[in-house]
Amino acid sequence: MMQNVHLAPEVDEDDLYSGYNDYNPTFDTEDLENDVAFQQAARTSHGRRPPVTAKIPGTSASRPLATGFGSKATLTSSMGRPMTGAIQDGVARPMTAVHAAGYTKAAVRGSSFDPLGQARGPAPPLEMKNSDSSEEKIRQLEKKVNELVEESCIANSCGDLKLALEKAKEAGRKERVLVRQREQIATPQNINLDLTYSVLFNLASQYAANEMYAEALNTYQVIVKNKMFSNGGRLKVNMGNIYLKQRNYSKAIKFYRMALDQIPSVHKEMRIKIMQNIGVAFIKTGQYVDAISSFEHIMSTSPNLKAGFNLILCYFAIGNGEQMKKAFQKLIAVPLEVDYDDKYISPNDDPHTNLLIEAIKNDSLRQIERERKSMAEEYIMTAAKLIAPVIETSFAVGYDWCVEVVKASHYVELANDLEINKATTYLRQQDFNQALETLKMFEKKDSRVKSAAATNLSFLYYLENELAQATNYADLAVNSDRYNPAALTNKGNTVFANGDFEKAAEFYKEALRNDSSCTEALYNLGLTYKKLNRIDEALDCFLKLHAILRNSAQVLHQIANIFEIMEDPSQAIEWLLQLISVVPTDPHVLSKLGKLYDNEGDKSQAFHYYYESYRYFPSNIEVIEWLGAYYIDTQFCEKAIEYFERAALILPTQVKWQLMVASCYRRSGNYQKALEKYKVIHRKFPENVECLRFLVRLCTDMGLKEVQEYMTKLKKVEKLKEIREQRIKSGRDGSARSRREGNTGGDSSRIYSGGTKGERLSARLKALPGTSEPYESSSSKEIDASYIDPLGPQAERPKTAARKRTDEDDFADEELGEDLLPE
């Protein structure tokens, strides 16, 4: 066997890989079929096995061995088999010790290194999914259900509740189809319970959002009764909320307690919220003692502002003053969990730190802190105003106790606000002196409180029409805090009252620059522009204010008034219609609408609004006059009598309304009642010429004997009126002459004209009967001439006001009163 051993040639000692492929030929088993000794031994009993069929090709030939110098020698085993790593017939035998990456048995020597197999070309395309398979259809349907649930939630968040409900219903229908398909092809255990839960929960939520409470409760019951939903019991909280909205408080409490039993104690915050709901439900039912037990438990376990405030309300309802004090102290002690303003003050001039502080000064977290702080202050202020009048003998002592408690807490700045509220309470009780003293205490405090107190003082003096004091305190408020919009508004009011409208507008503008939401300044600016006749700018102010205060009656009225000034009645009517939707019982607005429709020629609409105005305020003479004239125009004189009689009751010293009542009787053909009414008028107003004329005419037509009596009285009254008119005319001439003489002759003429005789004559004139009564002018025609109807022609509306006496009339009466004596 040694003859088959071939030694490797000598190589350089530096070749690290020399002899790597050498091995003991005893272990060479691949060339055993050519080994004669082995084949002879195989013919024994062990050789009866089936012959070996699998052969490794190309391993029996000898191959050269590569050395470090590139020389190649073929090493063969003792059996004549080539050594591992030798090359024979162009095929390299793989090494058994190390199998290189990317090496293949059939690789040809000299081929490129390709470990990733990129030379084989692109991979074959993926196998297409079979869309007709049942599993694929189920997956697509499940995806569609999820999409519908998401769309429903998005629609709800956008405020489209109807669309959200439709999507939720569609998701429910498709989910039921999905469940049936899964049951047909798989076991019930493969049903997606999470998807079913989400679909039903979303559907119930959308029902509740659309106020379909019965459907929502039924859907929640489906979830709660299904034992496969592990957390379904928590939804009893939602069911309790629905019963609370339906004002079924007993059931709400029942479901809240059931939910509380099913929520583990580790969910502390949720349990606290449910207990708070239970307390609110007890308050709704008037069970304040049970509500107190719930809120006391919350305040001892996890105190919060709402629970503390509700606890104060419960003690206030049962009238327990001492417990109110304790509850107020608990409310003050609730931790606010916000950073104070010191965090946002830069300790140095580092620009990087300043930029960082500027960035976080108004971010979303800072806004949440402000909201939480303002809410806490509102709760504390409201609670203090509520309990201060009842916890002590007087509200002043109660306010002092609240102020002391607040000063001892971390809400120190609220103490001053409580003092100002104390002054406001004095104002409500009409104790102005105490209010002024309380507010004057703040003159020596810090600028913010001083400004607030001075603003209130300025307002008080402004209401009392003490403009000098109002101006002083308005200046103090502005100087203390130039950025206080209320102070600037009060300053503008004092300037406005003094007639300086331009300067007032500047103060209102400055207040708006400091606080664009200051509606008082914006409203006053619009009024100022109206005074300055800058109508377009005034309209712009009120339209902006209308965008802020959509249902403000004052703003709507101002806009309508401006359009009326601009002679745009259609727009004025439109805004007034919006106004009566806010204040439907305002008689002034209704009469204004009637007047506009009357000017537009729409009598039916005018009558409607005038009549509505009369219903709500039956004492408006202008409305009564229009309604009476309307019935006369439409030939319904009997209906006009009602309105003129009411006018006569309102103004009993004016003869015109009683004459109109008598004229309505006459026009309607009731001459007897007309005659009686004229007689009543003559007894009250014996010198009224119109009444006497109608009496003469009616007595003549009816053939009564009193006609001569009334004719005699009419002649005397007409003669007296002619004499009076002549003397008034001559008195005017005399007064003008005396004034001319006074200008030339010095002061003596003026002394003479106003001497003792004039005073005596004036006194005698006042003693004349009927001189103080209003009357209507008439002409001195003969009795048988055509007389004048006090209502005028049928189509003419009656006039309202008689001519006022002038200074010249009084002067003439004084000069000529000596001759104006009754016969």
MOGI-V714242 format. One record per residue. N is the residue number from 1. PSI is psi in degrees with one decimal (* if undefined). BURIAL is b if it has 16 or more other ideal C-beta (glycine too) atoms within 10 Angstrom, else e. Layout:
BEGIN
N_PSI_BURIAL / N_PSI_BURIAL
END
This chain:
BEGIN
1_-23.0_e / 2_-19.1_e / 3_-20.3_e / 4_1.1_e / 5_124.3_e / 6_120.6_b / 7_145.2_e / 8_143.2_e / 9_158.8_e / 10_138.4_e / 11_171.3_e / 12_140.7_e / 13_-19.3_e / 14_-6.0_e / 15_111.0_e / 16_-23.6_e / 17_8.6_e / 18_137.5_b / 19_11.4_e / 20_-35.6_e / 21_3.6_b / 22_141.3_e / 23_166.2_e / 24_122.3_e / 25_-8.6_b / 26_-28.7_e / 27_7.7_e / 28_109.9_b / 29_2.4_e / 30_-21.7_b / 31_30.8_b / 32_-26.6_e / 33_-18.9_e / 34_-1.4_e / 35_115.6_b / 36_-41.3_e / 37_-39.1_e / 38_-41.1_e / 39_-35.2_e / 40_-38.4_e / 41_-27.3_e / 42_-16.4_e / 43_-0.9_e / 44_-164.4_e / 45_-25.6_e / 46_-13.8_e / 47_3.5_e / 48_0.8_e / 49_156.2_e / 50_145.4_e / 51_151.2_e / 52_127.0_e / 53_-33.7_e / 54_126.8_e / 55_148.0_e / 56_113.4_e / 57_150.4_e / 58_13.9_b / 59_-8.8_b / 60_-18.2_b / 61_150.2_b / 62_154.1_b / 63_154.6_b / 64_154.7_b / 65_126.1_b / 66_129.6_b / 67_179.7_b / 68_-22.1_e / 69_11.4_e / 70_-2.0_e / 71_145.4_e / 72_126.9_e / 73_138.8_b / 74_119.1_e / 75_133.6_b / 76_155.1_b / 77_178.7_b / 78_-20.7_b / 79_-3.6_b / 80_6.7_e / 81_140.1_b / 82_153.9_b / 83_160.8_b / 84_133.5_b / 85_-8.5_b / 86_158.2_b / 87_129.2_b / 88_127.5_b / 89_34.1_e / 90_3.0_e / 91_127.6_b / 92_130.3_b / 93_131.8_b / 94_147.8_b / 95_139.4_e / 96_-22.0_e / 97_-47.6_e / 98_125.9_e / 99_107.8_e / 100_151.8_e / 101_134.4_e / 102_6.8_e / 103_130.9_e / 104_154.0_e / 105_-37.2_e / 106_9.0_e / 107_141.0_e / 108_139.7_e / 109_134.6_e / 110_-2.2_e / 111_155.6_e / 112_152.1_e / 113_120.5_e / 114_75.5_e / 115_-26.0_e / 116_-3.4_e / 117_36.3_e / 118_-20.6_e / 119_-14.6_e / 120_-7.9_e / 121_179.0_e / 122_155.7_e / 123_151.8_e / 124_152.4_e / 125_152.2_e / 126_153.8_e / 127_129.3_e / 128_141.2_e / 129_145.8_e / 130_102.2_e / 131_-13.7_e / 132_-2.7_e / 133_153.3_e / 134_-38.1_e / 135_-39.6_e / 136_-40.1_e / 137_-39.5_e / 138_-41.1_b / 139_-42.1_e / 140_-39.8_e / 141_-39.3_b / 142_-39.7_b / 143_-40.2_e / 144_-38.8_e / 145_-43.3_b / 146_-41.2_b / 147_-40.2_e / 148_-38.4_b / 149_-43.3_b / 150_-44.0_e / 151_-37.1_b / 152_-43.1_b / 153_-40.5_b / 154_-42.6_e / 155_-37.6_b / 156_-41.7_b / 157_-26.4_e / 158_-3.3_e / 159_-0.3_e / 160_81.3_e / 161_-33.8_e / 162_-45.6_e / 163_-39.0_b / 164_-40.6_b / 165_-40.2_b / 166_-43.2_b / 167_-39.2_b / 168_-40.2_b / 169_-42.7_e / 170_-39.6_b / 171_-38.3_b / 172_-40.2_b / 173_-45.9_e / 174_-32.8_b / 175_-36.6_b / 176_-37.6_e / 177_-40.0_e / 178_-41.1_b / 179_-42.0_e / 180_-40.1_e / 181_-39.0_e / 182_-37.6_b / 183_-27.3_e / 184_-34.9_e / 185_-9.2_e / 186_175.5_e / 187_156.4_e / 188_-20.1_e / 189_-19.4_e / 190_2.9_e / 191_137.9_e / 192_95.7_b / 193_-31.9_e / 194_-40.4_e / 195_-42.8_b / 196_-43.5_b / 197_-46.5_b / 198_-38.3_b / 199_-46.5_b / 200_-39.6_b / 201_-43.1_b / 202_-40.0_b / 203_-43.5_b / 204_-39.4_b / 205_-41.0_b / 206_-35.6_b / 207_-45.1_b / 208_-38.6_b / 209_-32.2_b / 210_12.4_b / 211_29.3_e / 212_73.9_e / 213_-34.6_b / 214_-45.4_e / 215_-38.4_e / 216_-43.2_b / 217_-40.3_b / 218_-41.8_e / 219_-41.5_b / 220_-35.9_b / 221_-36.7_e / 222_-40.7_e / 223_-45.3_b / 224_-37.9_b / 225_-14.4_e / 226_111.9_e / 227_-13.7_e / 228_-19.7_e / 229_110.1_b / 230_-36.2_e / 231_19.8_e / 232_-25.8_b / 233_-25.0_e / 234_-23.3_b / 235_-5.2_b / 236_-19.9_b / 237_-44.8_b / 238_-38.5_b / 239_-38.4_b / 240_-38.4_b / 241_-39.9_b / 242_-43.7_b / 243_-32.8_b / 244_-40.3_b / 245_-32.6_e / 246_1.6_e / 247_26.1_e / 248_77.5_b / 249_-32.6_b / 250_-44.9_e / 251_-35.8_b / 252_-45.8_b / 253_-39.9_b / 254_-47.2_b / 255_-33.0_b / 256_-42.0_b / 257_-37.0_e / 258_-41.2_e / 259_-38.1_b / 260_-34.1_b / 261_-27.7_e / 262_-4.0_e / 263_124.8_b / 264_160.4_e / 265_-14.9_e / 266_-25.7_e / 267_72.0_e / 268_-43.7_e / 269_-41.8_e / 270_-40.4_e / 271_-36.7_b / 272_-41.9_b / 273_-38.8_b / 274_-40.6_b / 275_-33.8_b / 276_-39.0_b / 277_-38.8_b / 278_-42.4_b / 279_-42.0_b / 280_-40.3_b / 281_-37.9_b / 282_-37.5_b / 283_-41.0_b / 284_-34.5_e / 285_-3.3_e / 286_9.6_e / 287_76.6_b / 288_-30.3_b / 289_-44.8_e / 290_-37.8_b / 291_-38.7_b / 292_-40.9_b / 293_-38.5_b / 294_-47.3_b / 295_-33.5_b / 296_-39.2_b / 297_-40.6_e / 298_-45.1_b / 299_-24.4_b / 300_-23.4_e / 301_-56.8_e / 302_83.6_e / 303_141.8_b / 304_168.0_b / 305_-43.0_b / 306_-44.5_b / 307_-41.0_b / 308_-41.2_b / 309_-42.4_b / 310_-33.7_b / 311_-40.8_b / 312_-41.3_b / 313_-41.1_b / 314_-44.5_b / 315_-33.8_b / 316_-36.9_b / 317_-34.2_e / 318_-2.5_e / 319_31.4_e / 320_98.2_b / 321_-42.2_e / 322_-43.0_e / 323_-29.1_b / 324_-42.2_b / 325_-46.8_b / 326_-41.4_e / 327_-36.1_b / 328_-39.8_b / 329_-37.6_e / 330_-39.7_b / 331_-40.8_b / 332_-31.9_b / 333_-2.4_e / 334_125.8_b / 335_134.0_e / 336_-28.7_e / 337_44.4_e / 338_154.0_e / 339_144.5_e / 340_173.5_e / 341_-15.5_e / 342_-26.4_e / 343_-27.0_e / 344_16.9_e / 345_126.0_e / 346_128.6_e / 347_-19.3_e / 348_-172.2_e / 349_26.7_e / 350_119.6_e / 351_-35.3_e / 352_-42.9_e / 353_-40.4_e / 354_-40.3_e / 355_-40.0_e / 356_-44.5_e / 357_-39.3_e / 358_-33.4_e / 359_-37.6_e / 360_-1.8_e / 361_-27.6_e / 362_32.1_e / 363_-178.5_e / 364_-36.4_e / 365_-39.7_e / 366_-38.1_e / 367_-38.5_e / 368_-40.8_e / 369_-41.9_b / 370_-42.8_e / 371_-42.1_e / 372_-40.0_e / 373_-43.7_e / 374_-36.2_e / 375_-42.8_e / 376_-43.3_b / 377_-38.8_e / 378_-43.3_e / 379_-44.7_b / 380_-43.4_b / 381_-43.0_b / 382_-42.5_e / 383_-40.3_b / 384_-43.3_b / 385_-28.7_b / 386_-45.4_b / 387_-17.4_b / 388_-41.5_b / 389_-12.2_e / 390_-14.4_e / 391_-15.2_b / 392_-175.8_b / 393_-28.7_e / 394_160.7_e / 395_-27.8_b / 396_-43.7_e / 397_-39.6_e / 398_-40.8_b / 399_-39.8_b / 400_-40.9_b / 401_-44.6_b / 402_-39.0_b / 403_-42.3_b / 404_-41.0_e / 405_-41.2_b / 406_-38.3_b / 407_-29.2_e / 408_-3.4_e / 409_-173.9_e / 410_12.7_e / 411_47.4_b / 412_-37.3_e / 413_-16.8_e / 414_-15.5_b / 415_-42.2_b / 416_-38.4_b / 417_-35.6_b / 418_-37.5_b / 419_-40.5_b / 420_-37.4_b / 421_-32.2_b / 422_-42.1_b / 423_-38.1_b / 424_-37.4_e / 425_-38.6_b / 426_-39.0_b / 427_-41.7_b / 428_-30.7_e / 429_5.9_e / 430_30.1_e / 431_81.1_e / 432_-33.6_e / 433_-46.0_e / 434_-37.9_e / 435_-43.5_b / 436_-41.6_b / 437_-40.4_e / 438_-41.9_b / 439_-32.6_b / 440_-17.3_e / 441_-20.2_e / 442_1.1_b / 443_-24.2_e / 444_9.3_e / 445_-171.4_e / 446_168.9_e / 447_-38.3_e / 448_-47.5_e / 449_-39.1_b / 450_-40.8_b / 451_-42.4_b / 452_-43.8_b / 453_-42.6_b / 454_-33.7_b / 455_-44.5_b / 456_-39.2_b / 457_-41.6_b / 458_-40.5_b / 459_-40.6_b / 460_-47.5_b / 461_-30.5_b / 462_-40.5_b / 463_-32.5_e / 464_4.6_e / 465_24.6_e / 466_83.2_e / 467_-30.1_b / 468_-48.7_e / 469_-38.8_b / 470_-40.0_b / 471_-41.6_b / 472_-47.5_b / 473_-29.5_b / 474_-41.0_b / 475_-39.9_b / 476_-40.1_b / 477_-41.5_b / 478_-40.9_b / 479_-31.7_e / 480_-37.0_b / 481_98.3_b / 482_-16.5_e / 483_15.9_e / 484_109.1_b / 485_-32.3_b / 486_-40.2_b / 487_-43.3_b / 488_-36.2_b / 489_-42.9_b / 490_-38.3_b / 491_-42.2_b / 492_-35.1_b / 493_-41.8_b / 494_-39.1_b / 495_-38.6_b / 496_-41.8_b / 497_-27.3_e / 498_-1.3_e / 499_2.1_e / 500_82.9_e / 501_-34.0_b / 502_-45.3_e / 503_-36.2_e / 504_-40.5_b / 505_-36.2_b / 506_-40.6_b / 507_-40.3_b / 508_-39.4_b / 509_-41.4_e / 510_-38.4_b / 511_-38.3_b / 512_-32.0_b / 513_-34.1_e / 514_-33.5_b / 515_102.2_e / 516_-15.1_e / 517_12.4_e / 518_92.9_b / 519_-29.8_b / 520_-43.9_b / 521_-39.7_b / 522_-41.2_b / 523_-45.7_b / 524_-32.9_b / 525_-40.1_b / 526_-41.5_b / 527_-37.8_b / 528_-42.7_b / 529_-33.1_b / 530_-41.8_b / 531_-35.8_e / 532_2.3_e / 533_28.4_e / 534_77.6_b / 535_-41.3_e / 536_-41.1_e / 537_-36.5_e / 538_-42.8_b / 539_-38.4_b / 540_-40.5_e / 541_-46.2_b / 542_-31.6_b / 543_-39.1_e / 544_-41.7_b / 545_-34.3_b / 546_-33.0_b / 547_-26.9_e / 548_-47.2_e / 549_89.7_e / 550_-31.0_e / 551_31.7_e / 552_118.6_b / 553_-36.7_e / 554_-42.2_e / 555_-44.4_b / 556_-39.3_b / 557_-40.6_b / 558_-40.1_b / 559_-43.6_b / 560_-39.7_b / 561_-37.9_b / 562_-41.3_b / 563_-31.4_b / 564_-39.1_b / 565_-37.3_e / 566_5.7_e / 567_45.3_e / 568_79.6_e / 569_-31.3_b / 570_-45.1_e / 571_-38.3_e / 572_-41.8_b / 573_-40.7_b / 574_-43.1_e / 575_-32.8_b / 576_-33.2_b / 577_-38.5_e / 578_-35.1_e / 579_-41.4_b / 580_-14.9_b / 581_-23.2_e / 582_-43.9_e / 583_79.5_e / 584_-11.1_e / 585_18.1_e / 586_111.2_b / 587_-31.6_b / 588_-44.3_e / 589_-40.3_b / 590_-41.9_b / 591_-34.0_b / 592_-40.5_b / 593_-41.9_b / 594_-40.5_b / 595_-42.1_b / 596_-43.4_b / 597_-35.3_b / 598_-41.4_b / 599_-29.7_e / 600_-6.4_e / 601_7.2_e / 602_87.7_e / 603_-36.5_e / 604_-46.0_e / 605_-38.7_b / 606_-43.9_b / 607_-39.3_b / 608_-48.8_e / 609_-34.0_b / 610_-39.9_b / 611_-40.2_e / 612_-40.1_b / 613_-39.6_b / 614_-35.5_b / 615_-42.0_e / 616_-26.1_e / 617_87.2_e / 618_22.4_e / 619_11.3_e / 620_111.0_b / 621_-38.3_e / 622_-43.2_e / 623_-43.2_b / 624_-44.1_b / 625_-43.6_b / 626_-42.4_b / 627_-41.5_b / 628_-43.2_b / 629_-34.6_b / 630_-42.9_b / 631_-33.0_b / 632_-41.2_b / 633_-34.7_e / 634_14.4_e / 635_30.4_e / 636_68.6_e / 637_-30.9_b / 638_-38.1_e / 639_-28.8_e / 640_-25.5_b / 641_-39.8_b / 642_-43.6_e / 643_-40.2_b / 644_-32.5_b / 645_-38.7_b / 646_-38.5_b / 647_-36.9_b / 648_-32.3_b / 649_-38.0_e / 650_-41.3_e / 651_76.8_e / 652_-16.8_e / 653_-4.5_e / 654_123.9_b / 655_-20.3_b / 656_-37.0_b / 657_-36.7_b / 658_-33.7_b / 659_-35.6_b / 660_-36.2_b / 661_-47.0_b / 662_-38.7_b / 663_-36.1_b / 664_-39.2_b / 665_-42.9_b / 666_-40.5_b / 667_-33.0_b / 668_-1.0_b / 669_3.9_e / 670_77.4_b / 671_-32.8_e / 672_-47.2_e / 673_-36.4_b / 674_-43.6_b / 675_-43.4_b / 676_-40.3_e / 677_-39.6_b / 678_-35.8_b / 679_-41.2_e / 680_-41.5_e / 681_-39.2_b / 682_-35.8_b / 683_-35.3_e / 684_-36.6_e / 685_78.5_b / 686_-19.0_e / 687_10.0_b / 688_118.8_b / 689_-40.9_b / 690_-41.9_b / 691_-44.7_b / 692_-38.7_b / 693_-44.7_b / 694_-33.6_b / 695_-43.5_b / 696_-43.4_b / 697_-45.7_b / 698_-40.9_b / 699_-35.2_b / 700_-46.4_e / 701_-35.7_e / 702_-2.4_e / 703_41.0_e / 704_155.6_e / 705_-19.8_e / 706_-2.0_e / 707_-40.0_b / 708_-38.5_e / 709_-46.2_e / 710_-32.7_b / 711_-40.9_b / 712_-45.8_e / 713_-38.6_b / 714_-41.6_b / 715_-42.1_e / 716_-44.5_e / 717_-40.4_b / 718_-38.9_b / 719_-41.3_e / 720_-39.2_b / 721_-36.4_b / 722_-43.8_e / 723_-41.9_e / 724_-42.3_b / 725_-39.9_e / 726_-42.2_e / 727_-32.8_b / 728_-42.1_b / 729_-44.4_e / 730_-32.7_e / 731_-37.0_b / 732_-41.9_b / 733_-41.3_e / 734_-38.2_b / 735_-37.8_b / 736_-39.6_e / 737_-41.2_e / 738_-34.0_b / 739_-37.6_e / 740_-40.1_e / 741_-35.1_e / 742_-34.9_b / 743_-27.5_e / 744_-32.5_e / 745_8.4_e / 746_-158.3_e / 747_-11.6_e / 748_-36.9_e / 749_-37.9_b / 750_-35.7_e / 751_-37.6_e / 752_-41.7_e / 753_-23.5_b / 754_28.1_e / 755_-160.9_e / 756_-33.8_e / 757_-40.9_e / 758_-40.0_b / 759_-40.2_e / 760_-39.9_e / 761_-37.2_b / 762_-39.5_e / 763_-38.9_e / 764_-34.2_e / 765_-37.8_b / 766_-22.2_e / 767_-7.0_e / 768_141.1_b / 769_136.3_e / 770_3.4_e / 771_-24.9_e / 772_-3.4_e / 773_142.1_e / 774_150.4_b / 775_167.1_b / 776_141.8_b / 777_150.4_e / 778_161.6_b / 779_156.3_e / 780_65.0_e / 781_168.7_e / 782_162.3_e / 783_-40.2_b / 784_0.1_e / 785_166.7_e / 786_132.9_e / 787_166.4_e / 788_126.2_e / 789_125.9_e / 790_-23.0_b / 791_-8.3_b / 792_-170.0_e / 793_165.5_e / 794_-38.4_e / 795_1.2_e / 796_132.8_e / 797_147.7_b / 798_150.7_b / 799_160.1_e / 800_-47.1_e / 801_137.7_e / 802_167.9_e / 803_134.8_e / 804_149.2_e / 805_140.8_e / 806_171.5_e / 807_-32.9_e / 808_-37.7_e / 809_-46.1_e / 810_-41.1_e / 811_-41.1_b / 812_-41.3_b / 813_-38.8_b / 814_-38.2_b / 815_-36.1_b / 816_12.0_b / 817_-15.0_b / 818_-34.4_e / 819_-7.9_e / 820_71.5_b / 821_146.2_e / 822_149.6_e / 823_*_e
END
